């Protein structure tokens, strides 16, 4: 409760239900009551509401902010980490984004989550660095190779190629054979 700022990856892996509920009570009980009311007006299911509320709570634990201080960048950062771990957008994130727009937390004119993500695409070095490769020579090799291929392939294919080379191939080698450099 504000002593430690867990990573988005850690927060996405554990349910932490009681802790999240306490955080919502302490940091924004009125805000989350408004969120629940907005969900009823939208006629979303209870499960969809729970997912959205969770997506609104995770950045509070990570950033230490109150709900009304969340930014689109906070949400995009969380989405980037949680999406890379699961390979898809976390459930409830789109609804959470829309609720932040509806409740005036995100400024007027904020694009939809889909449009914001399209504008926010990370570059190739950032995508490779996400996997934390130990060997800088292999990191640079992967970046050069993918950079040469990227103009001829779609963005999703580029991401998949980086995942296969950096995560499934090289990071796996590093984990099973520490100190490997070539």
N, C-alpha and C positions, 0 to 999 in steps of 0.2 A: 504494500500500500504506500507507494511513493518512495520507498527506500531503494528499490532495485528497479531498473528499467529493462525488463526482459526483451530479447530480440523478437522480431515478428515470427521468425522460424520457430522459436521455442513456444511462443504463444499460440501459434497455429497447430502445434502438435498435441497440446494438452487441453482438455476440456476446461479445467480450472473454474468450474461452474459457480461454486460458492464464492470464490475470490472475485470473479467477474460481477456477480450480483452485488456484492459488498461495494465494489468500485462504482457501480452504477448508482447505488444509494448515496454514497459519499460525494461523488463528483457531479451528479446530474439527475437526481430523482425526477425533477420537474420535466427536464428535457426528455427523459425516457418515457414518461407518462404521455407527453405530447407525441412521441414516436409511435407509441402503441395506439393512440387515438387516430393518428394519420393512417396507420395500417388497417384499422377497422373501416375507415372511410374508403380506403382503396380496396377493401374486401380481399385482402391477402390471407392465405391460410396461416394457421398458428405456427406451423413449421417454418414457413417463409419469414414470418415475423421474428421468430427466434434466431434464424440465421442472420437476418439483417441487424438485429440488436447485438448479436455477437460481433459482427463486422464493425459495428460502431464502438464497441467496447475495447477491442484489441488495440486500436491506436491510442486509446486513453492510457492503457497500461504501459505501452511502449514509450509514448511521448511525455506523459505527465500532464497533458493538457486537459482542459474541461471540454465537454462536448461542443460547445459553441465556438471554441477556438480551433477546432479541427480545420485543416485546409485540404484542398484537392491533392496537394503533393503528399500529405500524410497518407491519404487513402491510396494514391498511386504507388507509393513506396511499399505499403502493406500488400497491395495486390501483386506487385512484382515479385516479392519474396514468396508469398503463399502460392501464387500461380506457378512459379518455377519448381516448387517442391511437388506439387500435385499434377502439373502439366495442364491445368485448366483453371479458369477463374473460380475462386471460392464461392460456395453457395451463399446467397444473401448480399453479396457485394453490390450488385447492380441496384437492388432495392435500397440498400443503405445509402448509396450515392444519390439516388433519386430523392430520398427523404431529406438528405442534407440540402439538396437544391430547393426542395419544396418548403422546408422550414427556414430558409434564409441563412443557413450557416455558410453555404458556399455562395459567393456573390452572384448577382443577377448576370446572366449571360454565360455562366459556366456551362461548358458543353456536356453532353452525355458522357458516361464512363467510356463507352466504346470510342467516341471521338477523341476524348482526352488521351486514352491509351494509344491510339493511332498516332497522335502528335508526339507522344512521349516515348517513342521506341528507343531503347538503348542502342548505343553503337556496338560494333563488334568487339572491341577490347573490353568494354564493360560486361558484355555477355560472357566472354571467356573468363574474365576475372571473377565473376560470380562463383565459379567452381573452385577458386583458391588453389590453383596449381602451384606446386612448389618449385618446379624447374622453369626458370625464366626463358630458357632457350626453346623449350617445347611450347610454352605459352606464346612466344613470338612467332613460332612456326605455324601454330594453329591460326593465329590472327592473320598472318600473311596469306595462308592458304584460303581461308574463308573469305577474306577481303577480295581475293582474285575471283572467287566463284560467285560472290554475292550479286554482282550486277546481272548475272544471267539466270538467277533463281529467285523465287518468291521469298518474302520476309519469313514466313513460317517455315519454309524449307531451310533457310539460313539458320534459324534458331534450332531446328532439329539437327542440322549438321554439327553445330557447335556442341549441342548436348551429347551427341554420339561421340565426337572426337574428344572433347574436354572431360566430360563426366563419365560416360560409360567406358571409354577406352583409357585415357591417360590417368584420370583421377583413380580409377580402379587399379591400375598398375601401381601407382604411388601408395595406395592403401595396402596392397598385398606385398609389395616389394619396396619398403621405405628406402629412400636414398637413390632411387633410380633416376638417372639423368639423361638417358638416351635409349 
